[in-house]
Amino acid sequence: MRIFAVEDKKCSNPMAQIPVSVSLENTYRDCDRNELLQRIQSLEQSLHQAEMARDAYDEMIRLAEQYYNIPIRKKSAAK
């Protein structure tokens, strides 16, 4: 790139031309941050419950297949 690229004198570093007036820490107020943290916590709890439900369904299917000796899950092989 350095060998073949044409250097643009007026825009050599585009990030240097953008003024940074507000730091990232000041972007979110404390109340917004607390709301976001609560939202993350509630989503993590929902994810945990969904994973537990999935595991329970898998175990239920496994036990039914074992007890009744019938295949319930689809086979992955093509016909």
VMD Tcl script that builds the backbone (N, CA, C; Angstrom):
set m [mol new atoms 237]
animate dup $m
set s [atomselect $m all]
$s set {name element resname resid chain x y z} {
  {N N MET 1 A 0.827 -1.196 0.000}
  {CA C MET 1 A 0.000 0.000 0.000}
  {C C MET 1 A 0.867 1.255 0.000}
  {N N ARG 2 A 1.955 1.244 0.757}
  {CA C ARG 2 A 2.796 2.438 0.812}
  {C C ARG 2 A 3.491 2.698 -0.514}
  {N N ILE 3 A 3.789 1.631 -1.225}
  {CA C ILE 3 A 4.509 1.796 -2.484}
  {C C ILE 3 A 3.593 2.339 -3.575}
  {N N PHE 4 A 2.384 1.774 -3.698}
  {CA C PHE 4 A 1.516 2.096 -4.823}
  {C C PHE 4 A 0.413 3.106 -4.514}
  {N N ALA 5 A 0.160 3.393 -3.271}
  {CA C ALA 5 A -0.933 4.300 -2.921}
  {C C ALA 5 A -0.549 5.748 -3.198}
  {N N VAL 6 A -1.523 6.511 -3.628}
  {CA C VAL 6 A -1.324 7.938 -3.868}
  {C C VAL 6 A -1.621 8.661 -2.563}
  {N N GLU 7 A -0.676 9.457 -2.109}
  {CA C GLU 7 A -0.845 10.146 -0.838}
  {C C GLU 7 A -1.626 11.436 -1.045}
  {N N ASP 8 A -2.680 11.612 -0.272}
  {CA C ASP 8 A -3.491 12.823 -0.333}
  {C C ASP 8 A -2.986 13.771 0.746}
  {N N LYS 9 A -2.436 14.892 0.351}
  {CA C LYS 9 A -1.800 15.814 1.297}
  {C C LYS 9 A -2.786 16.449 2.271}
  {N N LYS 10 A -3.991 16.791 1.826}
  {CA C LYS 10 A -4.913 17.488 2.703}
  {C C LYS 10 A -5.703 16.553 3.610}
  {N N CYS 11 A -5.676 15.264 3.354}
  {CA C CYS 11 A -6.436 14.327 4.174}
  {C C CYS 11 A -5.585 13.101 4.504}
  {N N SER 12 A -4.391 13.342 5.030}
  {CA C SER 12 A -3.500 12.231 5.315}
  {C C SER 12 A -3.956 11.430 6.532}
  {N N ASN 13 A -4.555 12.095 7.519}
  {CA C ASN 13 A -5.055 11.412 8.703}
  {C C ASN 13 A -6.475 11.914 8.964}
  {N N PRO 14 A -7.502 11.201 8.470}
  {CA C PRO 14 A -8.873 11.708 8.616}
  {C C PRO 14 A -9.355 11.763 10.058}
  {N N MET 15 A -8.837 10.910 10.930}
  {CA C MET 15 A -9.274 10.918 12.320}
  {C C MET 15 A -8.744 12.141 13.071}
  {N N ALA 16 A -7.643 12.695 12.621}
  {CA C ALA 16 A -7.071 13.866 13.287}
  {C C ALA 16 A -7.912 15.112 13.038}
  {N N GLN 17 A -8.710 15.123 11.976}
  {CA C GLN 17 A -9.502 16.292 11.646}
  {C C GLN 17 A -10.823 16.346 12.401}
  {N N ILE 18 A -11.267 15.231 12.962}
  {CA C ILE 18 A -12.543 15.200 13.673}
  {C C ILE 18 A -12.322 15.681 15.108}
  {N N PRO 19 A -12.953 16.779 15.505}
  {CA C PRO 19 A -12.767 17.256 16.879}
  {C C PRO 19 A -13.536 16.385 17.864}
  {N N VAL 20 A -12.889 16.079 18.962}
  {CA C VAL 20 A -13.523 15.285 20.004}
  {C C VAL 20 A -13.913 16.240 21.120}
  {N N SER 21 A -15.210 16.551 21.178}
  {CA C SER 21 A -15.658 17.533 22.162}
  {C C SER 21 A -16.218 16.881 23.412}
  {N N VAL 22 A -16.755 15.669 23.267}
  {CA C VAL 22 A -17.372 14.999 24.398}
  {C C VAL 22 A -16.704 13.650 24.561}
  {N N SER 23 A -16.242 13.363 25.757}
  {CA C SER 23 A -15.609 12.065 25.981}
  {C C SER 23 A -16.676 10.982 26.091}
  {N N LEU 24 A -16.257 9.753 25.938}
  {CA C LEU 24 A -17.184 8.629 25.961}
  {C C LEU 24 A -17.828 8.468 27.333}
  {N N GLU 25 A -17.102 8.792 28.375}
  {CA C GLU 25 A -17.633 8.653 29.730}
  {C C GLU 25 A -18.803 9.603 29.976}
  {N N ASN 26 A -18.787 10.755 29.353}
  {CA C ASN 26 A -19.852 11.729 29.550}
  {C C ASN 26 A -21.029 11.516 28.612}
  {N N THR 27 A -20.917 10.554 27.708}
  {CA C THR 27 A -21.989 10.318 26.752}
  {C C THR 27 A -23.238 9.819 27.455}
  {N N TYR 28 A -23.063 8.904 28.378}
  {CA C TYR 28 A -24.204 8.354 29.109}
  {C C TYR 28 A -24.241 8.964 30.505}
  {N N ARG 29 A -25.409 9.370 30.884}
  {CA C ARG 29 A -25.558 9.860 32.249}
  {C C ARG 29 A -25.589 8.668 33.184}
  {N N ASP 30 A -25.452 8.924 34.477}
  {CA C ASP 30 A -25.438 7.842 35.450}
  {C C ASP 30 A -26.750 7.071 35.464}
  {N N CYS 31 A -27.871 7.759 35.329}
  {CA C CYS 31 A -29.157 7.074 35.349}
  {C C CYS 31 A -29.310 6.186 34.123}
  {N N ASP 32 A -28.843 6.644 32.955}
  {CA C ASP 32 A -28.886 5.823 31.750}
  {C C ASP 32 A -28.016 4.586 31.928}
  {N N ARG 33 A -26.872 4.767 32.548}
  {CA C ARG 33 A -25.960 3.648 32.772}
  {C C ARG 33 A -26.599 2.620 33.690}
  {N N ASN 34 A -27.263 3.085 34.750}
  {CA C ASN 34 A -27.929 2.165 35.666}
  {C C ASN 34 A -29.062 1.419 34.971}
  {N N GLU 35 A -29.805 2.124 34.129}
  {CA C GLU 35 A -30.881 1.474 33.375}
  {C C GLU 35 A -30.322 0.413 32.437}
  {N N LEU 36 A -29.213 0.734 31.784}
  {CA C LEU 36 A -28.594 -0.226 30.879}
  {C C LEU 36 A -28.084 -1.446 31.630}
  {N N LEU 37 A -27.494 -1.227 32.795}
  {CA C LEU 37 A -27.012 -2.351 33.604}
  {C C LEU 37 A -28.168 -3.231 34.067}
  {N N GLN 38 A -29.288 -2.614 34.455}
  {CA C GLN 38 A -30.465 -3.391 34.848}
  {C C GLN 38 A -31.015 -4.169 33.662}
  {N N ARG 39 A -31.011 -3.564 32.494}
  {CA C ARG 39 A -31.486 -4.235 31.278}
  {C C ARG 39 A -30.602 -5.438 30.944}
  {N N ILE 40 A -29.300 -5.273 31.074}
  {CA C ILE 40 A -28.369 -6.378 30.824}
  {C C ILE 40 A -28.622 -7.506 31.814}
  {N N GLN 41 A -28.829 -7.165 33.080}
  {CA C GLN 41 A -29.074 -8.178 34.097}
  {C C GLN 41 A -30.373 -8.937 33.813}
  {N N SER 42 A -31.427 -8.236 33.413}
  {CA C SER 42 A -32.690 -8.914 33.124}
  {C C SER 42 A -32.564 -9.802 31.884}
  {N N LEU 43 A -31.813 -9.358 30.883}
  {CA C LEU 43 A -31.598 -10.184 29.695}
  {C C LEU 43 A -30.770 -11.424 30.013}
  {N N GLU 44 A -29.791 -11.287 30.895}
  {CA C GLU 44 A -29.000 -12.445 31.305}
  {C C GLU 44 A -29.863 -13.452 32.055}
  {N N GLN 45 A -30.784 -12.979 32.891}
  {CA C GLN 45 A -31.690 -13.876 33.601}
  {C C GLN 45 A -32.626 -14.587 32.621}
  {N N SER 46 A -33.122 -13.871 31.637}
  {CA C SER 46 A -33.991 -14.474 30.627}
  {C C SER 46 A -33.237 -15.533 29.825}
  {N N LEU 47 A -32.006 -15.242 29.488}
  {CA C LEU 47 A -31.184 -16.203 28.765}
  {C C LEU 47 A -30.949 -17.454 29.602}
  {N N HIS 48 A -30.670 -17.268 30.866}
  {CA C HIS 48 A -30.444 -18.409 31.762}
  {C C HIS 48 A -31.701 -19.276 31.860}
  {N N GLN 49 A -32.870 -18.662 31.981}
  {CA C GLN 49 A -34.118 -19.414 32.043}
  {C C GLN 49 A -34.383 -20.163 30.743}
  {N N ALA 50 A -34.091 -19.537 29.612}
  {CA C ALA 50 A -34.291 -20.183 28.314}
  {C C ALA 50 A -33.350 -21.374 28.154}
  {N N GLU 51 A -32.112 -21.228 28.608}
  {CA C GLU 51 A -31.169 -22.339 28.538}
  {C C GLU 51 A -31.610 -23.492 29.435}
  {N N MET 52 A -32.136 -23.173 30.622}
  {CA C MET 52 A -32.620 -24.224 31.523}
  {C C MET 52 A -33.823 -24.933 30.916}
  {N N ALA 53 A -34.718 -24.206 30.270}
  {CA C ALA 53 A -35.883 -24.814 29.629}
  {C C ALA 53 A -35.444 -25.719 28.485}
  {N N ARG 54 A -34.484 -25.267 27.688}
  {CA C ARG 54 A -33.963 -26.089 26.593}
  {C C ARG 54 A -33.362 -27.382 27.114}
  {N N ASP 55 A -32.582 -27.293 28.192}
  {CA C ASP 55 A -31.979 -28.487 28.777}
  {C C ASP 55 A -33.042 -29.437 29.323}
  {N N ALA 56 A -34.094 -28.881 29.910}
  {CA C ALA 56 A -35.181 -29.717 30.438}
  {C C ALA 56 A -35.907 -30.439 29.304}
  {N N TYR 57 A -36.164 -29.746 28.187}
  {CA C TYR 57 A -36.813 -30.387 27.040}
  {C C TYR 57 A -35.933 -31.492 26.462}
  {N N ASP 58 A -34.638 -31.239 26.357}
  {CA C ASP 58 A -33.722 -32.262 25.850}
  {C C ASP 58 A -33.717 -33.493 26.748}
  {N N GLU 59 A -33.702 -33.271 28.041}
  {CA C GLU 59 A -33.715 -34.399 28.986}
  {C C GLU 59 A -35.039 -35.151 28.910}
  {N N MET 60 A -36.138 -34.435 28.759}
  {CA C MET 60 A -37.451 -35.070 28.642}
  {C C MET 60 A -37.512 -35.953 27.395}
  {N N ILE 61 A -36.989 -35.449 26.285}
  {CA C ILE 61 A -36.984 -36.230 25.050}
  {C C ILE 61 A -36.080 -37.448 25.197}
  {N N ARG 62 A -34.928 -37.270 25.817}
  {CA C ARG 62 A -34.014 -38.391 26.018}
  {C C ARG 62 A -34.652 -39.479 26.864}
  {N N LEU 63 A -35.324 -39.084 27.952}
  {CA C LEU 63 A -35.981 -40.058 28.822}
  {C C LEU 63 A -37.143 -40.755 28.106}
  {N N ALA 64 A -37.899 -40.010 27.304}
  {CA C ALA 64 A -39.011 -40.614 26.566}
  {C C ALA 64 A -38.492 -41.611 25.534}
  {N N GLU 65 A -37.416 -41.275 24.850}
  {CA C GLU 65 A -36.829 -42.199 23.881}
  {C C GLU 65 A -36.330 -43.469 24.574}
  {N N GLN 66 A -35.739 -43.286 25.745}
  {CA C GLN 66 A -35.212 -44.430 26.484}
  {C C GLN 66 A -36.346 -45.288 27.056}
  {N N TYR 67 A -37.359 -44.673 27.613}
  {CA C TYR 67 A -38.433 -45.399 28.277}
  {C C TYR 67 A -39.340 -46.117 27.276}
  {N N TYR 68 A -39.742 -45.416 26.214}
  {CA C TYR 68 A -40.664 -45.985 25.241}
  {C C TYR 68 A -39.947 -46.669 24.076}
  {N N ASN 69 A -38.638 -46.521 24.013}
  {CA C ASN 69 A -37.811 -47.160 22.992}
  {C C ASN 69 A -38.269 -46.773 21.572}
  {N N ILE 70 A -38.561 -45.498 21.383}
  {CA C ILE 70 A -38.937 -44.991 20.065}
  {C C ILE 70 A -38.097 -43.751 19.762}
  {N N PRO 71 A -37.710 -43.577 18.496}
  {CA C PRO 71 A -36.942 -42.372 18.145}
  {C C PRO 71 A -37.869 -41.157 18.024}
  {N N ILE 72 A -37.563 -40.104 18.709}
  {CA C ILE 72 A -38.373 -38.879 18.675}
  {C C ILE 72 A -37.667 -37.807 17.847}
  {N N ARG 73 A -36.371 -37.682 18.012}
  {CA C ARG 73 A -35.615 -36.670 17.285}
  {C C ARG 73 A -35.474 -37.085 15.828}
  {N N LYS 74 A -35.372 -36.094 14.954}
  {CA C LYS 74 A -35.158 -36.358 13.533}
  {C C LYS 74 A -33.742 -36.866 13.311}
  {N N LYS 75 A -33.579 -37.684 12.345}
  {CA C LYS 75 A -32.251 -38.137 11.951}
  {C C LYS 75 A -31.618 -37.086 11.062}
  {N N SER 76 A -30.329 -36.864 11.202}
  {CA C SER 76 A -29.675 -35.822 10.424}
  {C C SER 76 A -29.228 -36.291 9.054}
  {N N ALA 77 A -29.243 -37.596 8.797}
  {CA C ALA 77 A -28.796 -38.113 7.502}
  {C C ALA 77 A -29.832 -37.834 6.416}
  {N N ALA 78 A -29.333 -37.554 5.225}
  {CA C ALA 78 A -30.234 -37.302 4.098}
  {C C ALA 78 A -30.754 -38.615 3.532}
  {N N LYS 79 A -31.954 -38.582 2.944}
  {CA C LYS 79 A -32.543 -39.797 2.380}
  {C C LYS 79 A -32.093 -40.005 0.972}
}
mol reanalyze $m
mol bondsrecalc $m
mol representation Tube
mol addrep $m
